[in-house]
Amino acid sequence: MFQDSRINKVLYGGDYNPEQWPEEIWEEDMRLFKLAGIDEVTLNVFSWAALQPSEDTYNFEKLDKIMDLVEANGLKVFLATSTAAHPAWMAKRHPDILRTEFSGMKRKFGSRHNSCQNSPTYQKYSVLLAKKLAERYGERECVIGWHICNEYGGECYCENCEKQFRVWLKEKYGTIEEVNKAWDTSFWGHTFYDWDEIVLPNMLSEHFEPDRTTFQGISLDYRRFNSEGMLKCYQAEAAAIRSVVPDAKITTNLMGFYKPLDYQMWAKSMDFISWDNYPANEDPYSRIAMNHDLMRGIKGGQPFVLMEQTPSVTNWLAYNALKRPGVMRLWSYQAMAHGADAVLFFQMRCSIGACEKYHGAVIDHVGTENTRVFREISQLGKELQQLGDKTLGARSRAKAAILVDWDNWWAIEYSAGPSRDLKYLDEVFLYYRALEEQNYAVDIIGVEDDLEQYEVVTAPLLYMTKGNTDEKIRQFVKKGGTFITSYFSGIVDEHDLVITGGYPGKLRDILGIWVEESDALPRDKRNHFMYGGVSCEASLLCDLMHLEGARELASYEEDFYAGTPVITENSFGAGKAYYVGTRSSQEFYRMFMRERMEEKGISPVLEAPEGVEATERFKDGKGVMFVLNHNDEETVFVLNEARKDLLTGEQYEGGTVVTLEAKGVMLLEN
């Protein structure tokens, strides 16, 4: 996370909203926090209306009392700026602050994240509030970090946004001629002659569905504009805080693979990464792990803060299942296993009204410590105190990486063909899951990151090859690296314009193939191929390719392209490049990726039964292996070297057969 002498253990706490409660309850909260081992609270997340009751009036009296109380009780604070929900009076007096929806509908006051990021009113008052908070609380010893806004998200399509989009385009392209070139506006007679002829791409203009657009280049640029516009709001509040507290540590809570915002760009402006983990009931543990690894990866492998998770139940799913006994503890350690230096919750005390009153909390509506959830939280609190700083600042050491890019994600899912079922994260997850569930260490990286530290780099659906991405890959393979990509790769440039001369464009020499056609299969249709003696399915998209130096590893078995290559290997310099010309089953990806890892001499962190996850973090020459049993029954594994369990103190020799209970956790130090 960040170096701070006030932090000597994994932080434990979360979102605390005492302003929702009478003051006599606050002292009881302090007693319960101490009982649970809570040492951090995130304050002031949604208090803008209370702090600023009118245009020129600010009232910090209640927040002063809250800050005094938590400081007196030794709690550390992430202080939020409250700018995620503007006051009602602001919407009434300054309607420019309200968003316009994708449909063209103008919003009224209500909900949250209803502020237009391009509103002069929002920009003015959000920055003012951030500065006033810094002036009032910036010297408080208890404040260890600043939490700007909350879960930035959404989009706006108002007149302010349209005007600013034109400004953004002028800065990006310089001339209207360059805009026309980038968007290929000669198609369908779209040529622009003046900047004010350009309108926003929504249901009133270019779109015929939310994710289907007649001009991908226009819609893609609006995605970029929206992400950068929200980032500017974050940067403005951060600058206001730093004008008062120059060494402030500043973050905002991200949301894993959140499509609207390019978190790889955002991470450059964040002092540390924090994020909110709310998996769906059906998510496999590897999908949760992938989000954690993304959050670690966007900041160069630095540890992160798990800013929010539910102690038990969410409230917005169709069926809000309880976390079963042991799962809160298990998933908390999973976050730490993938890089978390803080384990925090939403919420600390259950609210009594509105849409989150049935969302889980450390302190439930009964208001006492006599609940299953509180007992589990107290157990974890004791363990984190016992662990101290053993894992703080520890880093991962992966030799394999998966390349992810937001521009690529946006462009693929705006693509007019070849299949509506083509979803970027689905393909990324197939490759990630094959590594994660076999306990191979893997990083998630971006196109700007260096590849030299890795032996194997996989870039699923690398549809867009922008900038020098192809040359970076070319040099990586020439020097001995293994590169893997999939069907529908190397197709377009950064403007979503097709790279002519044959697919896969700039990757063609590296992969040693020419893809002539691609066959989109309906959901109920499959082709097949043999790999490793196993019959594997070919679905979704089947690339029809010709070898240009590559070697065929498998071929299609059906349809008019039976006998043509589907999986290829190309020796290029000292390395190899692989092309997987279709989507297949999880069994295939496990076989295929394990072979690639074994070719490079990369071993799993631990050979363990299905459902047992193992990762390792390193600090001061020592490694701590996290072994997590996601199964509903106990399991056994063989320890590959002598280790000490940091939770029990038990010492194990190498070769020991270890039994791990259902939902159990071990932290094994070498």
C-alpha positions in Angstrom: 0.0 0.0 0.0 2.3 2.8 1.3 5.0 3.2 3.9 3.6 4.8 7.1 5.1 4.4 10.5 1.6 4.4 12.0 0.7 1.2 10.2 2.3 -2.0 11.6 -0.3 -4.6 10.7 -3.0 -5.3 8.1 -5.6 -2.6 8.5 -9.0 -3.9 9.6 -12.2 -1.9 9.6 -14.4 -0.2 7.0 -17.1 2.4 6.2 -18.5 3.9 9.3 -21.5 6.3 9.2 -22.2 7.5 12.7 -24.0 10.6 11.4 -26.9 8.2 10.7 -27.2 7.4 14.4 -27.8 9.3 17.7 -24.6 10.1 19.6 -25.3 7.7 22.5 -24.7 4.8 20.1 -21.3 6.0 19.1 -19.6 5.0 22.4 -21.1 1.5 22.1 -19.7 1.3 18.6 -16.2 2.0 20.0 -16.6 -0.8 22.5 -17.7 -3.3 19.8 -14.9 -2.2 17.4 -12.3 -2.9 20.1 -13.9 -6.3 20.8 -13.6 -7.1 17.1 -10.0 -5.9 16.6 -11.1 -3.0 14.4 -8.4 -0.4 14.0 -9.5 1.7 11.0 -12.7 3.5 9.9 -13.5 5.2 6.6 -15.5 8.3 7.4 -17.5 11.0 5.6 -18.3 9.1 2.5 -21.8 10.5 1.9 -22.0 13.7 4.1 -22.0 16.5 1.5 -25.5 17.6 2.3 -24.8 17.7 6.1 -21.5 19.5 5.6 -22.8 22.1 3.2 -26.4 23.0 4.0 -26.4 26.0 1.6 -24.4 27.8 -1.0 -22.0 29.6 1.3 -22.5 27.7 4.6 -20.4 24.8 5.9 -21.0 23.0 9.1 -18.3 20.6 10.4 -19.6 20.4 14.1 -20.8 16.8 13.9 -17.8 15.6 11.9 -15.5 17.3 14.4 -17.1 15.2 17.2 -16.8 12.0 15.2 -13.1 12.7 14.4 -12.4 13.5 18.1 -14.1 10.2 19.2 -12.3 7.9 16.8 -9.0 9.6 17.5 -9.5 9.2 21.2 -10.1 5.5 20.6 -7.0 5.0 18.6 -8.7 4.4 15.3 -7.0 5.3 12.0 -9.0 7.1 9.4 -9.4 7.1 5.6 -11.2 10.4 5.3 -13.5 10.7 2.3 -14.5 13.9 0.5 -18.2 13.1 0.3 -18.5 14.2 -3.3 -20.3 11.1 -4.6 -23.7 12.6 -3.9 -24.4 16.3 -4.2 -27.0 18.1 -2.0 -30.6 18.5 -3.1 -30.4 22.3 -2.9 -27.5 22.2 -5.4 -29.6 20.3 -8.0 -32.5 22.8 -7.5 -30.3 25.9 -7.8 -27.9 24.6 -10.4 -29.6 22.0 -12.7 -26.4 21.8 -14.8 -25.1 19.4 -12.2 -27.6 16.8 -13.2 -26.8 14.1 -15.6 -28.5 13.3 -18.9 -28.9 9.6 -19.6 -27.8 7.6 -22.7 -31.4 7.8 -23.8 -31.4 11.6 -23.7 -33.5 11.8 -20.5 -32.5 14.5 -18.1 -32.3 13.3 -14.5 -33.7 15.0 -11.4 -32.2 14.9 -8.0 -32.0 11.4 -6.5 -29.9 8.3 -6.0 -26.1 9.0 -6.2 -23.5 9.5 -8.9 -26.0 11.8 -10.5 -23.5 14.6 -11.0 -22.2 15.5 -14.4 -18.4 15.5 -14.4 -18.4 18.4 -16.9 -20.7 20.6 -14.8 -19.1 23.8 -13.7 -21.1 23.6 -10.5 -19.8 20.2 -9.6 -16.3 21.0 -10.5 -16.4 24.2 -8.4 -18.1 22.9 -5.2 -16.5 19.4 -5.1 -13.0 21.0 -5.2 -14.0 23.6 -2.6 -15.2 20.9 -0.2 -12.1 18.8 -0.6 -9.9 21.8 0.2 -12.0 22.8 3.3 -11.8 19.2 4.6 -8.0 19.2 4.1 -7.7 22.6 5.9 -9.7 21.3 8.8 -8.5 17.7 9.2 -5.2 17.6 7.3 -3.1 17.7 10.4 -5.0 15.1 12.3 -2.7 12.2 13.4 -5.4 9.7 12.8 -5.8 10.5 9.1 -3.6 8.0 7.2 -5.2 8.5 3.7 -7.7 10.4 1.7 -10.7 8.8 -0.1 -12.0 10.9 -3.0 -15.6 10.6 -4.0 -16.8 6.9 -4.0 -17.0 4.3 -6.7 -16.8 6.8 -9.7 -19.0 5.5 -12.5 -21.7 6.1 -15.1 -21.8 8.5 -18.0 -23.5 11.8 -18.9 -24.7 13.0 -22.3 -25.7 16.6 -21.6 -24.9 19.8 -23.4 -21.9 20.5 -21.2 -20.5 17.1 -22.1 -21.1 17.7 -25.8 -19.2 21.0 -25.7 -16.4 19.5 -23.7 -16.2 16.5 -26.1 -15.5 18.9 -28.9 -12.8 20.6 -26.9 -11.3 17.1 -26.1 -11.3 16.2 -29.8 -9.6 19.5 -30.7 -6.8 18.7 -28.2 -6.5 15.1 -29.4 -6.7 15.5 -33.2 -5.8 19.2 -33.8 -7.9 19.6 -37.0 -11.4 18.5 -38.1 -9.7 16.7 -41.1 -7.8 14.4 -38.7 -11.1 13.7 -36.9 -12.7 12.7 -40.2 -9.7 10.5 -41.0 -9.7 8.8 -37.6 -13.5 8.1 -37.7 -13.6 7.2 -41.4 -16.4 9.7 -41.9 -16.5 9.2 -45.6 -18.6 6.2 -44.8 -22.3 7.0 -44.9 -21.6 10.6 -45.7 -20.6 11.6 -42.2 -17.9 14.1 -43.1 -17.7 17.0 -40.6 -16.7 20.6 -41.6 -17.1 22.3 -38.3 -16.6 21.2 -34.7 -20.1 22.1 -33.6 -21.5 19.7 -36.1 -20.2 16.8 -33.9 -22.8 15.4 -31.5 -22.5 12.9 -28.8 -22.9 9.2 -29.7 -26.0 7.9 -27.8 -29.6 6.7 -28.6 -30.3 10.1 -30.2 -27.5 9.8 -32.7 -25.2 6.9 -33.6 -26.4 4.1 -31.4 -29.2 1.6 -32.1 -28.5 -0.3 -28.9 -26.4 0.6 -25.9 -23.5 -1.5 -27.1 -24.2 -1.3 -30.9 -23.2 1.8 -32.8 -23.0 2.7 -36.5 -19.7 4.5 -36.0 -17.4 2.7 -33.6 -14.6 5.3 -33.8 -17.0 8.0 -32.5 -18.3 5.8 -29.7 -14.9 4.6 -28.7 -13.6 8.2 -28.4 -16.5 9.1 -26.2 -15.6 6.2 -23.9 -12.1 7.6 -23.6 -13.5 11.1 -23.1 -15.8 10.0 -20.3 -13.1 8.1 -18.5 -10.6 10.9 -18.7 -13.3 13.5 -17.7 -14.1 11.7 -14.5 -10.4 11.2 -13.8 -10.0 15.0 -14.1 -12.5 15.4 -11.3 -10.5 13.1 -9.2 -7.3 14.9 -10.0 -8.8 18.3 -9.2 -9.9 17.2 -5.7 -6.5 15.5 -5.1 -4.8 18.8 -6.1 -7.0 20.7 -3.7 -6.0 18.4 -0.8 -2.3 18.5 -1.7 -2.4 22.3 -1.8 -2.9 22.0 2.0 -1.4 18.6 2.8 1.5 18.1 0.3 2.3 14.6 1.4 -1.2 13.3 1.5 -1.8 9.7 0.4 -4.9 9.8 -1.9 -7.1 7.1 -3.5 -10.6 6.3 -4.6 -12.3 3.0 -4.5 -12.3 1.2 -7.8 -14.5 -1.8 -8.8 -12.3 -4.5 -10.4 -13.0 -5.0 -14.1 -15.3 -2.0 -14.4 -15.8 -1.3 -18.1 -16.6 2.4 -18.2 -13.3 3.6 -16.6 -9.8 2.9 -17.8 -8.2 2.0 -14.5 -4.8 1.5 -16.0 -4.8 5.2 -16.8 -6.4 6.1 -13.4 -3.7 4.3 -11.5 -1.1 6.8 -12.6 -2.9 9.5 -10.5 -3.5 7.3 -7.4 -1.0 7.0 -4.6 -2.3 3.6 -3.7 -5.0 1.4 -5.2 -8.2 0.6 -3.3 -11.1 -1.4 -4.5 -14.5 -2.9 -3.6 -15.0 -6.7 -3.9 -18.6 -7.8 -4.3 -18.7 -11.0 -6.3 -21.9 -12.6 -7.6 -23.1 -15.7 -6.0 -22.1 -17.9 -8.9 -18.6 -16.5 -9.4 -15.8 -19.1 -9.0 -13.0 -18.2 -6.7 -10.7 -17.7 -9.7 -12.9 -14.9 -11.0 -12.5 -13.1 -7.6 -8.8 -13.7 -7.8 -8.6 -12.2 -11.3 -10.1 -8.9 -10.0 -7.5 -8.8 -7.1 -4.7 -9.4 -9.6 -5.9 -6.7 -11.8 -5.9 -4.2 -8.9 -2.4 -5.3 -8.0 -1.3 -5.1 -11.6 -2.5 -1.6 -12.5 0.0 -0.1 -10.0 3.1 -2.1 -11.0 2.5 -4.9 -8.5 2.1 -2.7 -5.4 -0.1 -4.0 -2.6 -3.6 -2.5 -2.4 -6.4 -1.8 0.0 -9.5 -3.9 0.0 -11.7 -0.9 0.7 -15.1 -2.7 0.8 -16.5 -6.2 1.0 -19.6 -7.3 2.8 -19.3 -9.1 6.1 -22.1 -11.4 5.0 -24.8 -10.4 2.6 -25.3 -8.0 -0.3 -28.6 -6.4 -1.1 -28.7 -5.7 -4.8 -28.6 -9.2 -6.3 -31.8 -11.1 -7.3 -31.1 -13.6 -4.6 -28.9 -12.3 -1.7 -27.4 -15.4 -0.2 -25.5 -15.2 3.1 -21.8 -15.8 3.1 -21.5 -19.3 4.6 -19.5 -19.8 7.8 -15.8 -19.4 7.1 -16.3 -17.7 3.7 -15.8 -14.1 4.9 -12.5 -15.2 6.5 -11.5 -17.2 3.5 -12.2 -14.4 1.0 -10.4 -11.9 3.3 -7.3 -14.0 3.2 -7.7 -14.5 -0.5 -7.5 -10.7 -0.9 -4.3 -10.7 1.2 -2.9 -13.6 -0.9 -3.2 -11.5 -4.0 -1.8 -8.3 -2.6 -4.1 -6.6 0.0 -2.5 -4.8 2.9 -6.0 -3.9 4.4 -9.2 -5.8 4.9 -12.1 -3.4 5.2 -15.9 -3.7 5.1 -19.0 -2.0 4.0 -20.6 -1.4 6.5 -19.6 -1.1 10.1 -23.2 -0.7 11.5 -26.3 -1.7 9.6 -28.4 1.3 8.4 -32.1 1.3 9.2 -33.5 2.9 6.0 -33.2 3.2 2.2 -31.7 0.7 -0.2 -28.8 -0.7 1.9 -30.7 -1.4 5.1 -30.4 -5.2 4.5 -26.8 -5.1 3.4 -24.5 -6.9 5.8 -22.6 -5.1 8.5 -20.1 -5.7 11.3 -22.8 -4.7 13.8 -26.2 -5.9 12.7 -29.6 -4.4 13.5 -29.6 -6.3 16.9 -26.8 -4.0 17.9 -24.7 -6.5 19.9 -21.8 -8.8 19.6 -24.0 -11.9 19.8 -24.2 -12.7 16.1 -22.4 -15.3 14.0 -21.0 -12.6 11.7 -19.6 -10.6 14.6 -17.9 -13.7 16.1 -16.3 -14.5 12.7 -15.1 -10.9 12.3 -13.6 -11.0 15.8 -11.8 -14.2 15.1 -10.2 -12.6 11.9 -9.4 -9.5 13.9 -7.4 -11.5 16.4 -5.5 -13.3 13.7 -4.6 -10.1 11.9 -3.2 -8.7 15.2 -1.2 -11.9 15.6 0.2 -11.7 12.1 1.4 -8.1 12.6 3.5 -6.9 9.7 4.5 -10.3 8.3 2.8 -9.7 4.9 2.8 -5.9 4.8 4.4 -4.6 1.6 5.1 -8.2 0.4 5.1 -8.6 -3.4 4.3 -11.4 -5.8 6.8 -12.9 -8.2 5.1 -14.1 -11.3 6.8 -15.3 -14.5 3.5 -15.4 -16.5 1.3 -12.4 -17.3 -2.0 -11.7 -19.1 -2.2 -8.5 -21.0 -5.5 -6.5 -20.6 -6.4 -3.2 -22.3 -9.5 -1.1 -21.8 -9.4 0.4 -25.4 -9.3 -3.2 -26.7 -12.2 -4.1 -24.4 -14.3 -1.2 -25.6 -13.5 -1.6 -29.3 -14.2 -5.4 -29.3 -17.7 -5.0 -27.8 -18.5 -2.1 -30.1 -17.4 -4.1 -33.1 -20.0 -4.6 -35.8 -19.5 -8.3 -36.1 -18.5 -11.0 -36.2 -20.6 -12.3 -33.2 -22.7 -10.6 -30.6 -21.5 -13.2 -28.2 -17.9 -12.0 -28.4 -17.1 -10.7 -24.9 -13.6 -9.7 -24.0 -13.5 -10.7 -20.3 -14.9 -14.1 -21.1 -11.8 -14.8 -23.2 -9.4 -13.3 -20.7 -10.9 -15.4 -17.9 -10.5 -18.6 -19.8 -6.8 -18.2 -19.9 -6.5 -16.7 -16.4 -8.6 -19.5 -14.9 -6.4 -22.1 -16.5 -3.4 -20.7 -14.7 -5.0 -19.6 -11.4 -6.8 -22.9 -10.7 -3.5 -24.8 -11.3 -1.8 -22.4 -8.9 0.5 -20.7 -11.3 1.4 -17.2 -10.3 0.2 -14.7 -12.8 0.2 -10.9 -13.2 -2.3 -8.8 -15.1 -0.5 -6.1 -17.1 -1.2 -3.4 -19.6 0.2 -2.5 -23.0 2.5 0.1 -21.5 4.1 -2.3 -19.0 7.5 -4.0 -19.6 7.5 -7.6 -20.7 11.1 -8.5 -19.8 10.4 -9.9 -16.4 8.0 -12.5 -17.8 8.6 -15.9 -19.5 5.0 -16.3 -20.8 2.7 -13.4 -21.9 -0.9 -14.1 -23.0 -3.0 -11.5 -24.8 -6.4 -13.0 -25.5 -8.5 -11.2 -28.2 -5.8 -8.6 -28.9 -8.1 -7.1 -31.5 -6.5 -3.6 -31.3 -2.8 -3.2 -31.7 -2.1 0.4 -30.8 1.1 2.3 -30.5 4.3 0.1 -30.3 2.5 -2.9 -28.8 3.4 -5.1 -31.7 7.1 -4.1 -31.6 7.2 -4.7 -27.8 5.7 -8.2 -28.4 8.1 -8.8 -31.3 11.2 -8.0 -29.2 9.9 -10.1 -26.3 9.5 -13.2 -28.5 12.8 -12.6 -30.3 14.6 -12.6 -27.0 13.1 -16.0 -26.0 9.7 -15.2 -24.6 6.5 -17.2 -25.2 3.6 -15.2 -26.6 0.1 -16.5 -26.8 -2.9 -14.8 -28.5 -6.3 -15.9 -29.8 -8.7 -15.5 -32.7 -9.9 -12.0 -33.7 -6.5 -10.5 -32.9 -4.4 -7.9 -34.8 -7.4 -6.6 -36.7 -7.5 -2.8 -36.1 -5.4 0.2 -35.0 -6.1 2.6 -32.1 -8.9 4.3 -34.1 -10.7 1.0 -34.7 -9.7 1.2 -38.4 -8.9 -2.2 -40.0 -5.2 -2.8 -40.7 -5.1 -3.8 -44.3 -2.8 -6.4 -45.9 -4.2 -9.5 -44.2 -5.1 -10.5 -40.6 -3.6 -10.6 -38.0 -2.1 -7.3 -39.2 1.0 -6.2 -37.3 1.2 -9.6 -35.5 1.4 -11.6 -38.8 5.1 -12.1 -38.9 5.3 -12.9 -35.2 2.6 -15.6 -35.4 3.7 -16.9 -38.9 0.1 -17.2 -40.2 -2.4 -15.5 -42.4 -6.1 -15.5 -41.3 -8.2 -15.4 -44.4 -11.7 -15.7 -42.9 -13.5 -16.2 -39.6 -16.6 -18.3 -39.2 -19.1 -17.2 -36.5 -20.9 -20.2 -35.0 -24.3 -20.0 -33.4 -24.5 -20.7 -29.7 -25.7 -24.3 -30.2 -23.1 -25.3 -32.9 -19.6 -26.7 -32.4 -16.7 -27.8 -34.5 -14.0 -30.0 -33.0 -10.2 -30.7 -32.9 -7.9 -33.1 -31.2 -5.3 -31.8 -28.8 -3.2 -33.9 -26.5 -5.2 -37.0 -27.3 -8.4 -35.3 -26.2 -11.3 -34.2 -28.4 -11.8 -30.4 -27.8 -14.7 -28.2 -29.0 -14.3 -25.2 -31.3 -17.0 -22.6 -30.7 -18.0 -19.0 -31.1 -15.5 -18.1 -33.8 -13.4 -20.3 -36.0 -10.5 -18.6 -37.8 -9.6 -20.1 -41.2 -5.8 -19.6 -41.6 -2.8 -20.4 -43.7 0.6 -21.2 -42.4 3.4 -18.7 -43.2 6.2 -20.4 -41.2 4.1 -21.5 -38.3 3.6 -25.2 -37.4 0.2 -26.7 -37.0 -0.6 -28.2 -33.6 -4.3 -29.1 -34.3 -6.8 -28.9 -37.1 -10.5 -28.6 -37.5 -12.5 -31.8 -38.0 -15.7 -30.6 -39.5 -17.3 -28.3 -42.1 -15.7 -27.1 -45.3 -12.5 -26.1 -43.5 -11.9 -29.5 -41.9 -8.2 -30.3 -41.9 -7.1 -26.7 -41.8 -5.1 -25.4 -38.8 -6.8 -24.2 -35.6 -3.8 -24.1 -33.1 -0.4 -23.0 -34.3 3.2 -22.6 -33.0 5.7 -20.3 -34.6 9.4 -20.1 -33.8 10.4 -16.5 -33.9 14.0 -15.5 -32.9 14.8 -17.3 -29.7 11.1 -17.6 -28.6 7.8 -18.9 -29.7 4.4 -17.4 -30.6 1.1 -19.4 -30.3 -2.2 -18.8 -31.9 -5.5 -20.3 -30.7 -7.9 -19.8 -33.6 -11.1 -20.5 -31.8 -12.8 -20.6 -28.4 -12.6 -24.0 -26.6 -13.4 -25.7 -23.4 -11.7 -25.1 -20.0 -10.1 -28.5 -20.2 -8.3 -27.4 -23.4 -7.0 -24.2 -21.8 -5.7 -26.1 -18.7 -3.8 -28.5 -20.9 -2.5 -25.9 -23.3 -1.4 -23.4 -20.7 0.2 -26.0 -18.5 2.3 -27.2 -21.5 3.5 -23.6 -22.1 4.5 -23.2 -18.5 6.3 -26.5 -18.4 8.2 -25.6 -21.6 9.6 -22.6 -19.8 10.3 -24.5 -16.6 7.7 -22.6 -14.5 6.2 -24.6 -11.6 3.0 -24.0 -9.7 3.2 -22.5 -6.3 1.8 -25.7 -4.9 0.4 -29.0 -6.5 -2.9 -29.3 -4.7 -6.4 -30.8 -5.3 -9.1 -29.0 -7.2 -10.5 -26.1 -5.3 -7.3 -25.5 -3.3 -5.7 -22.1 -4.1 -2.1 -21.3 -3.4 -0.3 -18.1 -3.9 2.9 -16.6 -2.5 4.1 -13.1 -1.4 7.7 -12.3 -0.7 9.2 -9.8 1.8 12.8 -9.5 3.2 13.9 -12.7 1.6 11.1 -14.8 3.0 8.0 -16.1 1.3 4.5 -16.5 2.8 2.4 -19.1 1.0 -1.3 -18.7 1.3 -3.2 -22.0 1.0 -6.9 -21.6 0.7 -9.5 -24.4 0.6 -12.5 -23.2 -1.3 -14.1 -26.6 -1.1 -17.0 -27.6 1.2 -15.0 -30.5 2.5 -11.6 -31.0 4.0 -8.7 -31.8 1.7 -5.1 -32.9 1.8 -2.0 -31.8 0.0 1.8 -32.5 0.2 4.0 -29.6 1.3 6.9 -29.2 -1.0 9.3 -27.7 1.6 9.6 -27.0 5.3 7.2 -24.2 6.4 5.8 -22.7 9.5 2.0 -21.9 9.8 1.8 -18.3 10.9 -1.7 -18.7 12.2 -1.1 -21.8 14.4 2.6 -21.7 15.0 2.9 -25.3 13.8 6.1 -26.4 12.0 5.9 -28.7 9.0 8.7 -30.6 7.3 9.0 -30.9 3.5 7.0 -33.8 2.2 4.4 -33.6 5.0 0.9 -34.6 4.1 -1.2 -31.7 5.4 -5.0 -31.8 6.0 -6.9 -28.5 5.5 -10.5 -28.1 6.7 -13.3 -27.0 4.5 -13.0 -23.2 3.9 -9.7 -23.4 5.8 -6.7 -21.1 5.5 -3.0 -21.6 6.1 -0.2 -19.0 5.9 3.0 -20.9 5.5 6.3 -19.0 6.0 9.6 -20.6 4.7 
